[in-house]
Amino acid sequence: MTKSVFSGWDAYARKALWGPAGITVVPALALSAYWVSDFAWIGTAASLMVSLGLAACIAEWVRPLGRRTEKRLVSSWGGLPTTRALRRFDGVQPSLRKQRRRDVEAVSGRRLPTKSEERSNPIEATERYEQAVYSSIARIRETGIDVGRLNAENASYGFRRNARALKGFALAVLASTTFANLYLAVIKDQMLVGVITLILQIFLACFWGIVVRDQWVTEQAETYAKRFFITVGIEAGKELARQRS
């Protein structure tokens, strides 16, 4: 059973789930500055509790959204980067592909599809490649070889993927809070707070509108794949050394 995000405070959950959710609710939290002078710490505490609850709900919601976004992106990529790097009919340097296939087979304990198997049943071949990658990751996590760096790249990928999944919702929150900010700045005559909050909202608009794009996710997916094959190569070398000793 998957652990709920409400109790999952591991490194991956903090970055990949709570990170995008937290950035999404920041504009709403910023509006609490208008009530600090009226209600002191009570207003701030209430705003923090509401924002934390909203962030927790979004963090739980973003998991399936992220998977749907990943499915769409993988379709446009022609497969996961780790899978494409192992296929015989993708544009990978033959010698590099051969080494990667050998390493994955050694670490996962699974035989990868042959050229004829891949040609005759590409769907089944893709599933076998993915299972070999999953088995390799499980083996790496057991041995702890370079696992910290691989997990860090995975968390970065999860953050980008989930941020991309939340982009539409986050922009809607940002737009509504921007109008609320301008309205409150006028009726409460707190123009300094309004200007500071507006600067924050402009910064977030640039982040969501310019940075959070499909290519941003694609770049990190490729980075993760490169780190995966480096880590698998290290583990395969240790396995070969154990066999020789």
LUMLOKOL-393681 format. One record per residue (C-alpha): residue number from 1; residue in three letters; chain; x negated, y, z. Coordinates in steps of 0.5 Angstrom, whole numbers, plus 2048, in hexadecimal, padded with zeros to 3 digits. Each point is the difference from the previous one (the first is absolute). Example, Ala and Ser with C-alpha at 12.3 -4.5 7.8 and 13.67 -1.06 7.14 Angstrom:
% LUMLOKOL-393681
<rec i="1" aa="ALA" ch="A" xx="7E7" yy="7F7" zz="810"/>
<rec i="2" aa="SER" ch="A" xx="7FE" yy="807" zz="7FE"/>
This chain:
% LUMLOKOL-393681
<rec i="1" aa="MET" ch="A" xx="800" yy="800" zz="800"/>
<rec i="2" aa="THR" ch="A" xx="7FD" yy="807" zz="7FE"/>
<rec i="3" aa="LYS" ch="A" xx="7FF" yy="804" zz="806"/>
<rec i="4" aa="SER" ch="A" xx="805" yy="806" zz="801"/>
<rec i="5" aa="VAL" ch="A" xx="7FC" yy="807" zz="7FE"/>
<rec i="6" aa="PHE" ch="A" xx="803" yy="803" zz="807"/>
<rec i="7" aa="SER" ch="A" xx="7FB" yy="7FB" zz="803"/>
<rec i="8" aa="GLY" ch="A" xx="7FB" yy="800" zz="7FB"/>
<rec i="9" aa="TRP" ch="A" xx="7FA" yy="805" zz="802"/>
<rec i="10" aa="ASP" ch="A" xx="7FB" yy="7FC" zz="7FC"/>
<rec i="11" aa="ALA" ch="A" xx="7FB" yy="804" zz="7FC"/>
<rec i="12" aa="TYR" ch="A" xx="804" yy="7FE" zz="7FA"/>
<rec i="13" aa="ALA" ch="A" xx="807" yy="802" zz="802"/>
<rec i="14" aa="ARG" ch="A" xx="7FD" yy="807" zz="803"/>
<rec i="15" aa="LYS" ch="A" xx="7FD" yy="802" zz="7F9"/>
<rec i="16" aa="ALA" ch="A" xx="804" yy="7FC" zz="7FB"/>
<rec i="17" aa="LEU" ch="A" xx="807" yy="801" zz="803"/>
<rec i="18" aa="TRP" ch="A" xx="800" yy="805" zz="806"/>
<rec i="19" aa="GLY" ch="A" xx="7FB" yy="805" zz="7FC"/>
<rec i="20" aa="PRO" ch="A" xx="805" yy="801" zz="7FA"/>
<rec i="21" aa="ALA" ch="A" xx="806" yy="800" zz="805"/>
<rec i="22" aa="GLY" ch="A" xx="7FD" yy="805" zz="804"/>
<rec i="23" aa="ILE" ch="A" xx="7FE" yy="805" zz="7FA"/>
<rec i="24" aa="THR" ch="A" xx="807" yy="800" zz="7FE"/>
<rec i="25" aa="VAL" ch="A" xx="803" yy="802" zz="807"/>
<rec i="26" aa="VAL" ch="A" xx="7FA" yy="806" zz="801"/>
<rec i="27" aa="PRO" ch="A" xx="805" yy="805" zz="7FC"/>
<rec i="28" aa="ALA" ch="A" xx="806" yy="7FF" zz="805"/>
<rec i="29" aa="LEU" ch="A" xx="7FB" yy="800" zz="806"/>
<rec i="30" aa="ALA" ch="A" xx="7FD" yy="806" zz="7FE"/>
<rec i="31" aa="LEU" ch="A" xx="807" yy="803" zz="801"/>
<rec i="32" aa="SER" ch="A" xx="800" yy="7FF" zz="807"/>
<rec i="33" aa="ALA" ch="A" xx="7FB" yy="806" zz="801"/>
<rec i="34" aa="TYR" ch="A" xx="806" yy="805" zz="7FF"/>
<rec i="35" aa="TRP" ch="A" xx="803" yy="7FD" zz="807"/>
<rec i="36" aa="VAL" ch="A" xx="7FA" yy="800" zz="804"/>
<rec i="37" aa="SER" ch="A" xx="801" yy="807" zz="803"/>
<rec i="38" aa="ASP" ch="A" xx="807" yy="7FE" zz="801"/>
<rec i="39" aa="PHE" ch="A" xx="800" yy="7FA" zz="804"/>
<rec i="40" aa="ALA" ch="A" xx="7F8" yy="7FF" zz="801"/>
<rec i="41" aa="TRP" ch="A" xx="7FE" yy="7F9" zz="801"/>
<rec i="42" aa="ILE" ch="A" xx="807" yy="7FD" zz="800"/>
<rec i="43" aa="GLY" ch="A" xx="801" yy="802" zz="7F9"/>
<rec i="44" aa="THR" ch="A" xx="7F9" yy="7FD" zz="7FD"/>
<rec i="45" aa="ALA" ch="A" xx="801" yy="7FA" zz="804"/>
<rec i="46" aa="ALA" ch="A" xx="807" yy="7FF" zz="7FD"/>
<rec i="47" aa="SER" ch="A" xx="7FD" yy="801" zz="7F9"/>
<rec i="48" aa="LEU" ch="A" xx="7FA" yy="7FC" zz="801"/>
<rec i="49" aa="MET" ch="A" xx="805" yy="7FA" zz="802"/>
<rec i="50" aa="VAL" ch="A" xx="805" yy="801" zz="7FA"/>
<rec i="51" aa="SER" ch="A" xx="7FA" yy="800" zz="7FB"/>
<rec i="52" aa="LEU" ch="A" xx="7FD" yy="7FA" zz="803"/>
<rec i="53" aa="GLY" ch="A" xx="806" yy="7FC" zz="800"/>
<rec i="54" aa="LEU" ch="A" xx="801" yy="803" zz="7F9"/>
<rec i="55" aa="ALA" ch="A" xx="7F9" yy="7FE" zz="7FE"/>
<rec i="56" aa="ALA" ch="A" xx="801" yy="7F9" zz="803"/>
<rec i="57" aa="CYS" ch="A" xx="806" yy="7FF" zz="7FC"/>
<rec i="58" aa="ILE" ch="A" xx="7FD" yy="802" zz="7F9"/>
<rec i="59" aa="ALA" ch="A" xx="7FA" yy="7FC" zz="802"/>
<rec i="60" aa="GLU" ch="A" xx="804" yy="7FA" zz="800"/>
<rec i="61" aa="TRP" ch="A" xx="804" yy="802" zz="7FA"/>
<rec i="62" aa="VAL" ch="A" xx="7FA" yy="801" zz="7FC"/>
<rec i="63" aa="ARG" ch="A" xx="7FD" yy="7F9" zz="800"/>
<rec i="64" aa="PRO" ch="A" xx="805" yy="7FD" zz="7FB"/>
<rec i="65" aa="LEU" ch="A" xx="800" yy="807" zz="7FC"/>
<rec i="66" aa="GLY" ch="A" xx="7F9" yy="7FF" zz="800"/>
<rec i="67" aa="ARG" ch="A" xx="800" yy="7F9" zz="7FD"/>
<rec i="68" aa="ARG" ch="A" xx="805" yy="802" zz="7FB"/>
<rec i="69" aa="THR" ch="A" xx="7FB" yy="805" zz="7FE"/>
<rec i="70" aa="GLU" ch="A" xx="7FB" yy="7FB" zz="7FF"/>
<rec i="71" aa="LYS" ch="A" xx="804" yy="7FC" zz="7FC"/>
<rec i="72" aa="ARG" ch="A" xx="801" yy="805" zz="7FB"/>
<rec i="73" aa="LEU" ch="A" xx="7F9" yy="802" zz="800"/>
<rec i="74" aa="VAL" ch="A" xx="7FD" yy="7F9" zz="7FF"/>
<rec i="75" aa="SER" ch="A" xx="805" yy="7FF" zz="7FA"/>
<rec i="76" aa="SER" ch="A" xx="7FD" yy="806" zz="7FD"/>
<rec i="77" aa="TRP" ch="A" xx="7F9" yy="7FE" zz="802"/>
<rec i="78" aa="GLY" ch="A" xx="801" yy="7F9" zz="7FD"/>
<rec i="79" aa="GLY" ch="A" xx="7FF" yy="7FD" zz="806"/>
<rec i="80" aa="LEU" ch="A" xx="7FC" yy="801" zz="807"/>
<rec i="81" aa="PRO" ch="A" xx="7F9" yy="802" zz="7FF"/>
<rec i="82" aa="THR" ch="A" xx="7FD" yy="7FA" zz="803"/>
<rec i="83" aa="THR" ch="A" xx="804" yy="7FC" zz="7FC"/>
<rec i="84" aa="ARG" ch="A" xx="7FE" yy="803" zz="7F9"/>
<rec i="85" aa="ALA" ch="A" xx="7F9" yy="800" zz="802"/>
<rec i="86" aa="LEU" ch="A" xx="801" yy="7F8" zz="801"/>
<rec i="87" aa="ARG" ch="A" xx="803" yy="7FF" zz="7F9"/>
<rec i="88" aa="ARG" ch="A" xx="7FD" yy="7FE" zz="7FA"/>
<rec i="89" aa="PHE" ch="A" xx="804" yy="804" zz="7FB"/>
<rec i="90" aa="ASP" ch="A" xx="7FF" yy="807" zz="804"/>
<rec i="91" aa="GLY" ch="A" xx="7FA" yy="805" zz="7FE"/>
<rec i="92" aa="VAL" ch="A" xx="7FB" yy="7FE" zz="805"/>
<rec i="93" aa="GLN" ch="A" xx="7F9" yy="7FF" zz="7FF"/>
<rec i="94" aa="PRO" ch="A" xx="7FF" yy="7F8" zz="7FF"/>
<rec i="95" aa="SER" ch="A" xx="7FA" yy="7FF" zz="804"/>
<rec i="96" aa="LEU" ch="A" xx="804" yy="804" zz="806"/>
<rec i="97" aa="ARG" ch="A" xx="806" yy="7FD" zz="7FF"/>
<rec i="98" aa="LYS" ch="A" xx="7FD" yy="7F9" zz="801"/>
<rec i="99" aa="GLN" ch="A" xx="7FC" yy="802" zz="806"/>
<rec i="100" aa="ARG" ch="A" xx="807" yy="802" zz="803"/>
<rec i="101" aa="ARG" ch="A" xx="803" yy="7FA" zz="7FE"/>
<rec i="102" aa="ARG" ch="A" xx="7FB" yy="7FC" zz="803"/>
<rec i="103" aa="ASP" ch="A" xx="800" yy="804" zz="807"/>
<rec i="104" aa="VAL" ch="A" xx="807" yy="7FF" zz="800"/>
<rec i="105" aa="GLU" ch="A" xx="801" yy="7F9" zz="7FF"/>
<rec i="106" aa="ALA" ch="A" xx="7FA" yy="7FF" zz="805"/>
<rec i="107" aa="VAL" ch="A" xx="803" yy="804" zz="806"/>
<rec i="108" aa="SER" ch="A" xx="808" yy="7FE" zz="7FE"/>
<rec i="109" aa="GLY" ch="A" xx="7FF" yy="7F9" zz="7FF"/>
<rec i="110" aa="ARG" ch="A" xx="804" yy="801" zz="7FA"/>
<rec i="111" aa="ARG" ch="A" xx="7FF" yy="7FE" zz="7F9"/>
<rec i="112" aa="LEU" ch="A" xx="802" yy="806" zz="7FB"/>
<rec i="113" aa="PRO" ch="A" xx="803" yy="7FF" zz="7FA"/>
<rec i="114" aa="THR" ch="A" xx="7FC" yy="7FE" zz="7FA"/>
<rec i="115" aa="LYS" ch="A" xx="801" yy="804" zz="7F9"/>
<rec i="116" aa="SER" ch="A" xx="805" yy="7FB" zz="7FD"/>
<rec i="117" aa="GLU" ch="A" xx="804" yy="800" zz="807"/>
<rec i="118" aa="GLU" ch="A" xx="800" yy="807" zz="800"/>
<rec i="119" aa="ARG" ch="A" xx="802" yy="800" zz="7F8"/>
<rec i="120" aa="SER" ch="A" xx="806" yy="7FB" zz="801"/>
<rec i="121" aa="ASN" ch="A" xx="803" yy="803" zz="806"/>
<rec i="122" aa="PRO" ch="A" xx="7FE" yy="807" zz="802"/>
<rec i="123" aa="ILE" ch="A" xx="805" yy="801" zz="805"/>
<rec i="124" aa="GLU" ch="A" xx="7FE" yy="7F9" zz="804"/>
<rec i="125" aa="ALA" ch="A" xx="7F8" yy="803" zz="7FF"/>
<rec i="126" aa="THR" ch="A" xx="802" yy="806" zz="803"/>
<rec i="127" aa="GLU" ch="A" xx="803" yy="7FD" zz="806"/>
<rec i="128" aa="ARG" ch="A" xx="7FA" yy="7FC" zz="801"/>
<rec i="129" aa="TYR" ch="A" xx="7FB" yy="806" zz="800"/>
<rec i="130" aa="GLU" ch="A" xx="804" yy="803" zz="805"/>
<rec i="131" aa="GLN" ch="A" xx="800" yy="7FA" zz="805"/>
<rec i="132" aa="ALA" ch="A" xx="7F9" yy="800" zz="7FF"/>
<rec i="133" aa="VAL" ch="A" xx="7FF" yy="807" zz="802"/>
<rec i="134" aa="TYR" ch="A" xx="805" yy="7FF" zz="806"/>
<rec i="135" aa="SER" ch="A" xx="7FC" yy="7FA" zz="802"/>
<rec i="136" aa="SER" ch="A" xx="7F9" yy="804" zz="7FF"/>
<rec i="137" aa="ILE" ch="A" xx="803" yy="806" zz="805"/>
<rec i="138" aa="ALA" ch="A" xx="802" yy="7FB" zz="805"/>
<rec i="139" aa="ARG" ch="A" xx="7F9" yy="7FC" zz="800"/>
<rec i="140" aa="ILE" ch="A" xx="7FD" yy="807" zz="800"/>
<rec i="141" aa="ARG" ch="A" xx="804" yy="802" zz="806"/>
<rec i="142" aa="GLU" ch="A" xx="7FE" yy="7FA" zz="804"/>
<rec i="143" aa="THR" ch="A" xx="7F9" yy="801" zz="7FF"/>
<rec i="144" aa="GLY" ch="A" xx="800" yy="807" zz="801"/>
<rec i="145" aa="ILE" ch="A" xx="7FB" yy="801" zz="7FA"/>
<rec i="146" aa="ASP" ch="A" xx="800" yy="808" zz="7FE"/>
<rec i="147" aa="VAL" ch="A" xx="807" yy="7FF" zz="802"/>
<rec i="148" aa="GLY" ch="A" xx="801" yy="807" zz="803"/>
<rec i="149" aa="ARG" ch="A" xx="7FE" yy="804" zz="7FA"/>
<rec i="150" aa="LEU" ch="A" xx="805" yy="7FB" zz="7FC"/>
<rec i="151" aa="ASN" ch="A" xx="805" yy="802" zz="805"/>
<rec i="152" aa="ALA" ch="A" xx="7FF" yy="807" zz="800"/>
<rec i="153" aa="GLU" ch="A" xx="800" yy="800" zz="7F8"/>
<rec i="154" aa="ASN" ch="A" xx="807" yy="7FC" zz="801"/>
<rec i="155" aa="ALA" ch="A" xx="803" yy="805" zz="805"/>
<rec i="156" aa="SER" ch="A" xx="7FE" yy="806" zz="7FB"/>
<rec i="157" aa="TYR" ch="A" xx="803" yy="7FD" zz="7FA"/>
<rec i="158" aa="GLY" ch="A" xx="807" yy="7FE" zz="805"/>
<rec i="159" aa="PHE" ch="A" xx="800" yy="808" zz="802"/>
<rec i="160" aa="ARG" ch="A" xx="7FF" yy="802" zz="7F8"/>
<rec i="161" aa="ARG" ch="A" xx="806" yy="7FB" zz="7FE"/>
<rec i="162" aa="ASN" ch="A" xx="804" yy="802" zz="806"/>
<rec i="163" aa="ALA" ch="A" xx="7FF" yy="807" zz="7FF"/>
<rec i="164" aa="ARG" ch="A" xx="802" yy="7FF" zz="7F8"/>
<rec i="165" aa="ALA" ch="A" xx="806" yy="7FD" zz="802"/>
<rec i="166" aa="LEU" ch="A" xx="802" yy="805" zz="805"/>
<rec i="167" aa="LYS" ch="A" xx="7FF" yy="806" zz="7FB"/>
<rec i="168" aa="GLY" ch="A" xx="807" yy="802" zz="7FE"/>
<rec i="169" aa="PHE" ch="A" xx="803" yy="7FF" zz="807"/>
<rec i="170" aa="ALA" ch="A" xx="7FA" yy="804" zz="803"/>
<rec i="171" aa="LEU" ch="A" xx="801" yy="806" zz="7FB"/>
<rec i="172" aa="ALA" ch="A" xx="807" yy="800" zz="801"/>
<rec i="173" aa="VAL" ch="A" xx="7FE" yy="801" zz="808"/>
<rec i="174" aa="LEU" ch="A" xx="7FB" yy="805" zz="7FE"/>
<rec i="175" aa="ALA" ch="A" xx="805" yy="804" zz="7FC"/>
<rec i="176" aa="SER" ch="A" xx="806" yy="800" zz="805"/>
<rec i="177" aa="THR" ch="A" xx="7FB" yy="802" zz="806"/>
<rec i="178" aa="THR" ch="A" xx="7FD" yy="806" zz="7FB"/>
<rec i="179" aa="PHE" ch="A" xx="807" yy="803" zz="800"/>
<rec i="180" aa="ALA" ch="A" xx="801" yy="7FF" zz="807"/>
<rec i="181" aa="ASN" ch="A" xx="7F9" yy="803" zz="802"/>
<rec i="182" aa="LEU" ch="A" xx="802" yy="806" zz="7FB"/>
<rec i="183" aa="TYR" ch="A" xx="807" yy="801" zz="804"/>
<rec i="184" aa="LEU" ch="A" xx="7FD" yy="7FF" zz="807"/>
<rec i="185" aa="ALA" ch="A" xx="7FB" yy="805" zz="7FE"/>
<rec i="186" aa="VAL" ch="A" xx="805" yy="806" zz="7FF"/>
<rec i="187" aa="ILE" ch="A" xx="805" yy="7FE" zz="805"/>
<rec i="188" aa="LYS" ch="A" xx="7FB" yy="7FF" zz="806"/>
<rec i="189" aa="ASP" ch="A" xx="7FC" yy="806" zz="7FD"/>
<rec i="190" aa="GLN" ch="A" xx="7F9" yy="7FB" zz="801"/>
<rec i="191" aa="MET" ch="A" xx="7FD" yy="802" zz="7F9"/>
<rec i="192" aa="LEU" ch="A" xx="7F9" yy="7FE" zz="803"/>
<rec i="193" aa="VAL" ch="A" xx="803" yy="7F9" zz="801"/>
<rec i="194" aa="GLY" ch="A" xx="803" yy="800" zz="7FA"/>
<rec i="195" aa="VAL" ch="A" xx="7FA" yy="801" zz="7FC"/>
<rec i="196" aa="ILE" ch="A" xx="7FC" yy="7FB" zz="803"/>
<rec i="197" aa="THR" ch="A" xx="805" yy="7FB" zz="7FF"/>
<rec i="198" aa="LEU" ch="A" xx="801" yy="802" zz="7F9"/>
<rec i="199" aa="ILE" ch="A" xx="7F8" yy="7FF" zz="7FF"/>
<rec i="200" aa="LEU" ch="A" xx="801" yy="7F9" zz="803"/>
<rec i="201" aa="GLN" ch="A" xx="806" yy="7FF" zz="7FB"/>
<rec i="202" aa="ILE" ch="A" xx="7FC" yy="802" zz="7FA"/>
<rec i="203" aa="PHE" ch="A" xx="7FA" yy="7FC" zz="802"/>
<rec i="204" aa="LEU" ch="A" xx="805" yy="7FA" zz="801"/>
<rec i="205" aa="ALA" ch="A" xx="803" yy="801" zz="7F9"/>
<rec i="206" aa="CYS" ch="A" xx="7F9" yy="800" zz="7FD"/>
<rec i="207" aa="PHE" ch="A" xx="7FF" yy="7F9" zz="803"/>
<rec i="208" aa="TRP" ch="A" xx="806" yy="7FD" zz="7FE"/>
<rec i="209" aa="GLY" ch="A" xx="801" yy="803" zz="7F9"/>
<rec i="210" aa="ILE" ch="A" xx="7F8" yy="800" zz="7FE"/>
<rec i="211" aa="VAL" ch="A" xx="7FD" yy="7FB" zz="804"/>
<rec i="212" aa="VAL" ch="A" xx="805" yy="7FA" zz="801"/>
<rec i="213" aa="ARG" ch="A" xx="801" yy="7FD" zz="7F9"/>
<rec i="214" aa="ASP" ch="A" xx="7FF" yy="7F9" zz="7FD"/>
<rec i="215" aa="GLN" ch="A" xx="7F9" yy="801" zz="7FE"/>
<rec i="216" aa="TRP" ch="A" xx="7FE" yy="802" zz="807"/>
<rec i="217" aa="VAL" ch="A" xx="803" yy="7F9" zz="802"/>
<rec i="218" aa="THR" ch="A" xx="7FD" yy="7FD" zz="7FA"/>
<rec i="219" aa="GLU" ch="A" xx="7F9" yy="802" zz="802"/>
<rec i="220" aa="GLN" ch="A" xx="800" yy="7FE" zz="807"/>
<rec i="221" aa="ALA" ch="A" xx="803" yy="7F9" zz="7FD"/>
<rec i="222" aa="GLU" ch="A" xx="7FA" yy="7FF" zz="7FC"/>
<rec i="223" aa="THR" ch="A" xx="7FB" yy="802" zz="806"/>
<rec i="224" aa="TYR" ch="A" xx="803" yy="7FB" zz="804"/>
<rec i="225" aa="ALA" ch="A" xx="7FF" yy="7FB" zz="7FB"/>
<rec i="226" aa="LYS" ch="A" xx="7F9" yy="802" zz="7FF"/>
<rec i="227" aa="ARG" ch="A" xx="7FF" yy="7FF" zz="808"/>
<rec i="228" aa="PHE" ch="A" xx="804" yy="7F9" zz="800"/>
<rec i="229" aa="PHE" ch="A" xx="7FB" yy="7FD" zz="7FB"/>
<rec i="230" aa="ILE" ch="A" xx="7FA" yy="803" zz="803"/>
<rec i="231" aa="THR" ch="A" xx="802" yy="7FD" zz="807"/>
<rec i="232" aa="VAL" ch="A" xx="802" yy="7F9" zz="7FC"/>
<rec i="233" aa="GLY" ch="A" xx="7F9" yy="800" zz="7FD"/>
<rec i="234" aa="ILE" ch="A" xx="7FD" yy="801" zz="807"/>
<rec i="235" aa="GLU" ch="A" xx="804" yy="7FA" zz="803"/>
<rec i="236" aa="ALA" ch="A" xx="7FF" yy="7FC" zz="7FA"/>
<rec i="237" aa="GLY" ch="A" xx="7F8" yy="801" zz="801"/>
<rec i="238" aa="LYS" ch="A" xx="801" yy="7FE" zz="807"/>
<rec i="239" aa="GLU" ch="A" xx="804" yy="7FA" zz="7FE"/>
<rec i="240" aa="LEU" ch="A" xx="7FA" yy="7FE" zz="7FB"/>
<rec i="241" aa="ALA" ch="A" xx="7FB" yy="801" zz="806"/>
<rec i="242" aa="ARG" ch="A" xx="804" yy="7FB" zz="804"/>
<rec i="243" aa="GLN" ch="A" xx="800" yy="7FB" zz="7FB"/>
<rec i="244" aa="ARG" ch="A" xx="7F9" yy="800" zz="7FF"/>
<rec i="245" aa="SER" ch="A" xx="7FE" yy="800" zz="807"/>
